[in-house]
């Protein structure tokens, strides 16, 4: 493939709601530009970007894929992202490498939650954007409905570039609102000029006014001209659009049909014309040797630096590090320095990926996206540079996973295979995590949502041939006491010859500190228990607090005081005093008003105002206590509440269901507090049942 300089590159992320037509649009672009001989279909599992078996099975995108498309003399790197919210990590990685965004909307479904979220991502990453309204061939398509909704949400920024032309209720062409000319499709996305139909005049006047409004807003000079009733020249319109699409103050709306490959020519044309080359964007890193800021700004004349924005770890196609070159030129035989890992790696080959197809290239210029195979230490977020110019870029900020399930390997002996497979999957997907909860003897799998975890389990089987079973995790309860007791523990054993004797009198009471398991003191007078046995008594306490007598959970917040006891000059031993203490602990805790503590998290839920009542009601149902509400920009509310961790299971799905997918939440463990009596009874009952089953 040809080498492209920064000026001739566009890096564009496709965003939008799940199943809105992004992958079909990529297929249409590839087909109309001659990359494929036949347009792939999602239902047939043969699209360029959804090449993974899991994607073909489920009929939606799970991973971001790169599809470079050549338009005239410009290389457009399309980053096709998943629309379903469980795979947000893939979207965030793509956003960190993109310079602009196309937000795809289905004319049939209209503006959806994913459309609004896509806009928010563009705001967060400061990306210029345009909308592409697809499915215009559908009988239920409503372009006007989409424009009205976008204008309602985003005001005068919205600039409709197109207006549909229909004949016999079929989508046959469009009016170019910028040039005020009719276009009829001939073959696929190709078109010929045609008259503007009379029935279009009303809407055309409206959209033309919206477009001129958007242009007038871009400068005082144009605004004066507009108010004076003067016409803008074609050059003024074109220049205003070009400048202001880049800074996000104008957002064009284009249209077409992905399925019929109509409208792709205009889309590619608009991407090349209105979106910025990487050299028009800024990026800076830190020179870790000098501590100075390195302004890379995709300048080809500077030393080579690149950031790894995604990793593909596939047992069939191997490991690839997807990179964006931030400065200089990366050559296929270069030796690169990984600034984050302080290691050098030698490149053997440099690729441009098109879906799963690997195309070898000799070099990549600043601003371009490519892939390096088989780097041994390099991971997502790492920076590659030269040792003489060791630059580090900020790592991408990815969503944190809060949904988790407990899992067990189905087949004995597969533990190593499962952990190796999960390690590879976590290299590829940074929003997938594994946690080892030693205290409750459980291994936890964390993801963005339940669908994310379901896909991970399916991938383990399909790609790595190992099976795991997932189940509800155990809650990390604690036990403590509310009363004070004094109790004796005596351990006496005689079986001929040397015996065992230990006798302790202990006081147990709350320590007032639930952060620590226990505090140990001794108040022995007159040597009733020799000093050399004190460590054995404390050891008995330390072992006992690991598993409380109430329901088998760790004990916290107790003060244990050794106040008296007795010993035998021959039969006493450290082991005997430890056992006597364990006996005293078991009975003493049960007599000292034991209670179960449950973990409490502080949760933050961000939702539009209209959902406030529903969310508050649901939090109350989950035994949550609302602490406060903070109004946020854009008509949103942040609700802060304390909630038992046991009530957070399934919250991700519930929140999406209540808010149509627009709600977001996060939580942090805060403290332990006494569980209500009905919860305590239930947990103790379950614990006793588990114990019985284990004994059987």
N, C-alpha and C positions, 0 to 999 in steps of 0.2 A: 504493500500500500504506500501511496505517496506520503511524504513528510509535510506537515502543515505547521506554519508559523503561527504565533499567538494571534495575530490579526485575523487569521482565517479559521479560527476555532470558536465554536459556541458550545457551552456546557449547559444543558437544559434538563431540569428535573420535571417529570410528569407527575402531577399530584391530582388527587380527587377522591371521591367516595368509593368504597368497595364496589366493584362491578359496574363502574360508570363508563367503561370503554377505553381505558388507557392502553392496555396491551393490544387490543384490536386496532387502535389508532397507530401504534408502532408498526404493526404488521402492514397496515395500509401504506404508511410512509415508505417502508422497506420495499414493498411490492411496486409502488408507483415509481420508485427510483431505480428499479431493476436489480435490487439486491437479491430478491427471491423471484423464482419463476412462477410461484403459485402462492396466493395469500393464505397464510395459516389461519386456523380457527381454534378458539379456546376449547370448544366442544370436542374437537378432534385431537387435542393435546399436541398440536404440531406448530405452535408459535415459537418465534425466535427467543422471546424473553422468558416465557414460562416453560423452560426446558427441564426443570426438576420433576421427577416422577410424582412427588407429593403434590406439586402444582397442577400437573396434568390430571391427577386423580380428583382433586378438589375443585378444579375449574376456577381458581383464582391465584393471584400472585402472592408468594410468601417471601421471596427475596427480591432485592433490587438487582436489576441486570442492566448492563450497558450495551446500547445498540448504536454504533456510529453510523450516521447517514450522510452521504456526500450530496450537498446541494450546490450545483454549479462548481465554484472553486472553494467552497467552504465546507469544513468538516463539522457536523453537528453531532456531538456526543449526547445521545438521549439516555437519561437515567430513568428507567421504568420502575416505579415503586409500588409496593402493595397498598391497597386502599383500606384494608381492614385494620382496625386500631391495635390489634394484638401484635402487629408487626411494625410498630412505630420506630423501633431501633433501626430498621432497614431504611426507613424514610429519613431519619435524622442523619444517618451516614451519607445518604445521597445529597441531602441539603448542604452538608458541610463541603461538598465538592462542586456544587452547582453554582452558576453565575446568574441564572434566571430560571423562571418556572412557567410551565403551561399548566393551568388548572383545567382539567377536563370535566365537563358537565354533560350528563345525558339529558337531551331535550325531552325525553319521555319522563324521567324521574324528577327533573328540575333541580333546583339548588337544595343540596342535602347537607347533613351535618359535616360530612367529609369535605365538602366545598368550603364551608366556613373555617374548618380547622386548617385547610390548605392555605387559605388567606392569612390566617394567624401565623403559620410557619413562615410565610414569605415576609411578614412584618418582622418577625423575630430575627430572621437571617438577612434582612435588608435586601431581598431579591426583587428585581423588576419582574413583572408577571403579565400574562395575558390569559384570557379564557378561550377555550375551544369547545363549542357546543356541538356534540356529536349526536348520532341517532336521529338526524334530521329526516331520514327516510321513513321513520316510524309513523304510523297513522295517528298516534297520540302525542306526537312531538309538539311542543309549544315554545317556540323561540321567544315570542313576545313575553310569555310568562317568566322565562329565565331573565330576560333583560330587565323587566319590571322589578323582579326580586333583587337582582344585583344592584340596581339603582337605589332601591329602598335601603339596602344594607350599606352601600359604599358611596352613594351620592354621585357628584358630578365627575368623579374619576372615571366612571364607566363610559367607554366610547365604543358604541357598536360600529364595527367596520363593515358588517354584512347585513343583508335583509334577504329572507328566502324568496325564491320564485317557485310557485307550485302550478302545475297544470294537471287537471283531472285528479286533484288531490294527491299528486305525486310530486316529490321534491326533485326539480329538474335543473335548478341553477340558483343564482343569487344576484343581488344588486350590490355593487361595490360602493359603499356610502361615501368613501373618501373621494373616489373619482367620479361618482354619480354616473355609473355605467352598468348596464345589464350584462350578465354572463350566463351562458347556458352550457352545461356539461356535455361534452361529446363522448369522450372515452375516459373512464375512470375520473381522474382529477383534472384532465385537460378540458378546456372550455373555449367557446367562441363568443364574440360580442352579440348581444341581442337587445331589442328595445326594452325599456323598463315598463312592465305592465301597469295599466291604469289603476288597478286595485291596490298597487303598492304605494301609490303617491302619498296617501295619508300617513302611513307608518314611516315611509322614507323621510318625509318632512320632519317627523318627530325625532327619528334617529339622527338625521343630519343636524338638527338643532342640538341634540345631546352631544354629538361629536364636536360641533363648533363651540358649545359651552365649555367642553373639556379643554379645547385648544385655547379659548379666550382666558381661561383660568391660569394659564401658564406664564403670562407676563402682563405687566401694566399696559404696555404699548398695545398688545393685542386686545386687551380688555377695552381700552379706549376706542379702538377701531370698531370693535364689536358693538359697543353701545352707540356709536355714531352711525350704525347701520351700514358700514363699509364692508365689502366682500373681502375675505382672506384670499390671497393668491394660493395656487397649488403648492408653490415652494414654501410659503409660510406655514401652511398646514403640515406639509411633509416634515419640515425642519422642527416644528413645535412637537409633533408626534415623536420624532426620533429622540429629541432631547429629553422629553418628559416621560416616555415609557421607561427609559433607563433610570430615571430618579423615582419612578413609582407614582408620579402624580397623574399619569394617564394609564388606564388599563384597557387595552383593546379587547373586543369580543369578536371572534371569528366563528365560522360554522362549517359543518360538513357531515359526512357519514363515514364512520370508520369501516363499517361492514361493506359498503360499496366503494370504498377508497376514493371518496369525493371530498375535496377541500384540503387535501394534504399539500398540494402545490402552493396554495395561498399561505398555509401555515408555515411551511419551510421558508418561503419568501419573507414572511413577516419576522420569523426568528432571525434570519440573516440580517434583515434591514433594521429591526428595532431593538434587538437584544445586544448587550455589550460583548465585545471580545474580552477574554480574560485580562488583557493588558489595560482595560479601562477600570478594572477593579483593584482594590488594595488588599495586600496581605503582608503581615509582618511577623517575624519570629525573633527569638532571642539567641544571640551568640553566647553559648555557654562557657566559652573560653574568656571572652572579654567582658561579658555582662551587658553588651550594647545591643540596641534594637537593630534588627536586620530588615530593612524595607525591601522585600522581594518583589512585590507588585507585578509578578509574572513577567519579569524583565529577562529576556534571553541573554543579555550581555553579562549578567551576574553569574557567580559560581552556582553549580547545580544544587538545588534542594528540592525535595519532594515529600509529600505527606501520604501515609497509607490510610485511606479512608474506609477500606473494607477488606475482609479476608474471605476467600472461598476455600473451604477445606473439604474436598469431595473425594471419597474413596475411588471414584472412577476417573475423574479428570485431574486429580491432584490438588496441591495447594497453590493458590495464586494470591498475591498481595496486590490489590487494586490501588493505584497511586494517581495523584494529581501532581504534575510537575509545577512547583511554585516559582522557580527561577532557573535560568541556565538551560542546558540541553543534556538530557540523559541518554547516554549511548548504550547499546546492547552489551558491550564488553567491559563496561565500567566496573570499578571497585567502589562500593558505596560504604559509608560509615553510618551506622545506626546510632544516632545521638542518645536515644533513650536507653539503649542496652549497652552502650560503649563497646560495640563489636563492629568488625568489618565484614562485609559480605561481597562475594564476587558474583556479578551477574553473568549468566551464560546466555540467556535469551530474554528478549523484551517482546511483549505481545500487545496487541490491541484485541480485546475480547468483543465479540459480537454474539451476545447470548452465550452459548457454550462453545462457539467456534473460536479457535485461537489463530490469530493472524500475526505472523512474525513481522516486527518492524526493526529498522536499524537504530532509530533514535526518536525521542519524543521531545518536543520543544515546550518551553514554559507555557503553562495553561492547558496542556493536553492531558488526557486521561488514558492510562494504559495499565498493563499488568506485568508483574514479575513472578516467574515461577520458582517454587522450591527455596524460598529464603528460610534459613533455619531458625533464626532467633526473632525475626521481625513479626510484630503483631499490629492489629488495627490501632491507629492513633500514633504510631511511631513516626519519627522524622528520619528521612534518609538525606545525607549531605556528603560533604567531603571532610576528611579529618582536619584539613587546614582551615576549614570554614564550618565548624560544628554548630549548626543552627537547630533550634528546637521550636516547633510550632505547637500551639495549644491543641490539646486532644479534643475530639468532638464530645459535646455534652449529650449524653444519652439518657433516655428515661430509665428510672429505677424500677425494677420488678417488685411488686408487692403481693402478687398472687402466688401461693405455694401449696404443694402437696407432698405428702410423704411417699417414698417409693421403695420397693424391694425388688431385687433381681429375681426373675421367675425361676430360672434354672440355676441350681447350685453349681459353683465353679465358674460362673459367668461374671463374677464381680469385677475382675480386672478388665475384661472386654468392655463391660458397661462403662467403667470409669474412663478408659481410653477413648471410647466413642463419645462420651459426654464432653471430655476435654477438647476433642476436635470440634464438636458442635458449639462449644462456648468460645473457641477461637473465632468461629464464623459469626456467632450471634452473641454480642456483648450484653444483651438483655436477658440471656438465659444464665442462671447461676445454680450451683449446687452448694448446699450447706450441710454440715455434719453436726447434728444436735446430740452430742455424747450423753448429756444428762438424761434425755428421754430415749436414748438408743434408737435414733431415727435419722434417716438421710432425707433431706428436703430438696425438692426441685422448684426453683423460683422462675416465674415468667411474668409477662405483662398481663395476661388474662388466661382464662381456662382453655380457649382455643389454641393459644400459643403452646401451652403444655401438652395439649392433645396432639398437636403436630409434632412436637419434640419426641413424644413416645412413639408415634408412627414412624418418624425418621429413623429412630434407633433400630426398629425392626426392618424397615425397607432398605436402608443404606448399610447398616452395620450388623444386621442379622442377630441382634440381641433383644430380649424382651424384658420389660419391667412392668410391675403392677403398681398403680398409684392408688392412694387412699387418703382419707382425711387425716391430717397430722394431729399428733397429741399436743395439747396445750401445756406449756411449761408452768403448771401451777406450783405453788410453794405452800409449806405448812409452817405455822408458828403457834405461839400460845398467848393467851390473854390473862391467865392467872399465875399464882405463885404456889409452889408445893415444895415439901421437904420429903424425901424418900430415901429408903435404904436399898442398896443393891448388894447382894452377897453371892459370891461364887465359891463353892466348896466342892471339892472332888477328892474322894479317897478310893484308891483301887490297889491297895497293897503297895508298900514302899513309899516313895516320894509322892505327896499329894499336891493339891492346888487350893490356895485360900486367898481370897481378896474380899474386903468389906468396905463399902463406901457409903457415906451419908451425903446426899446431894441436895442442893436447893436449885430449883429451876424457876426462872421468872423472865418476863420480857426484857430485852436489852434496850429496846427503843430504837434500834438501828436495823432496818430490814435489808440494808446493803450487805451486811456481814452475816454469815451463818451463826456464829456464836462468839461469846466472850467467856473466857475461862478464868476463874479466880480460885484461890484456896485460902481457907481461914482455919487452919489446923493448929490446935494448941496441944502442947505436951507430947508431940511426936506420935499421936494416935495412928497416923499414916506416915511412914518415913518419906522424907523429901524425894528420895530417888524413885518413888512410884508416881510422883505427880505427872511426869510426862506420859506415863502409861494411861493415867486417868484422862488426860487431855486427848490422847490418841483415841480412846474409846468414844469420847464426844465427837471428835473429827470424823470417825467412821460412821457414827450413828446419824449425824445430820445429813448424810448423803441420801438416806431413804427414810422418810418419816413413817411413824406407826399408823397415821390416819389413813393415807391413801397411797403411800409409797413415793411421795414427792419430796424433794430436798427441803430441809428445815432451815429457817432463817430467823434472825432476830431474837435469839435466846441468850440468857446469861446463866451459865452453869457454875455453881460455887460448891467446892468440896469443903464441907464443914466438920465432918467427923468420919470415923471409921475404925477399923482394927486390922491387925496383921498377925501372921504367924511367923516366928523367926526362921522356920525351916520350909514350910509349905508355900509361903507367899512368893509371888513372882510378878513380873510385869504383865504377863499374859493374864494372870488371874485378876489383877486390878483392872485391866482393860475390859475383861468380860463382865466383871461386877458393875462397871460404869455403864456398859451397853444395856445390862438388865435394868439398872436404875433409870436410864434414859427412856427406854421403851414404856415403862409403867408411868414414870413421872410426867412425860409429855401428854399421855392420855388422861392423866388426872388434872392437868393444869389448863383446862378449858382450851383444847386445841381447836384451831380454825384453819380453813383453807384460804389461801390468798390467790387472787387471780391477777394476771398481768393486764395493765391498763395502758392503752396507747393514746397519744394525742393525734387526732386525725384532722386533716384539712381537706375540705371538699369545695371545689370551685365549680359553680354552676350559674347559668343565666338566672336573673331575678325570678322569672316565672316558675322556676322549679323549687323555690325556697321552701314552700309549705310541704311539698311531698318529701323532700330530703329531711327536713326537721322531723316529720312524722316517722319516717323510716328509722332515723337515728334513735328516736325515743323507743321505738319497738325493739331496737337492738341494745337497749339498756345504756344508750349513750347520754352524756350530759353536755348540752350545748354551752360552751364557755363564752362565745361571742360571735359577732358577724362583722366582716370588713367589706365595705363596698369597693369594687374594683372597676377600672375603666371598661367601657363597652357593655354597660348594663349587667355586670356580673357580680356575684357575691361569693365571698370566701367564708364558709361556716367552719368554725373551730370547735371541736368537741372531744371530750374524753370518752373512750369506748373500750370495753373489754376486748382483748385480742381474739378471744373465742368467737366474738360476733363479727369479726372482719372476714371470715371465710365466706367466699361467694359474693363479697361486696362488689367486686369489679363488674360481674355480670348484672347484678341488681341495679347498680348505678347507671350502667349503659341502658338498661331496660327502662328505667324511670326517666332518663333525660335524652333518649334517642341517640346515645353515644357521645353527647357533647360534654358530659360531666367528667371531671378529673379529680383524683384524690391521692393523698399521700399520708403516711403516718409514721410516727416514731414511738418506740417504747418509752413510757414515762415512769411508771412506778408499779408497785404491787399494792393491792388493797383487799380487804376481806370480801370474799364472795358471798352473795346472798345465800340463805340457808337452803333454798330449794336446789341451787346449783351445787352446793357442797354435798348435799345428800346424793344427788345424781352422780357426781364424780366419785364419791366413796363407793357407791354401789357398783359402778363400772369397774373400779379398781379391784373390788372383791371378786367380781365375776372373772376378770382376767386372771387373777391369782388362782382361782379354782380351775380354770381351763388349763393353766400352765401345769398344775399339779396332776391333772388327769393324764 
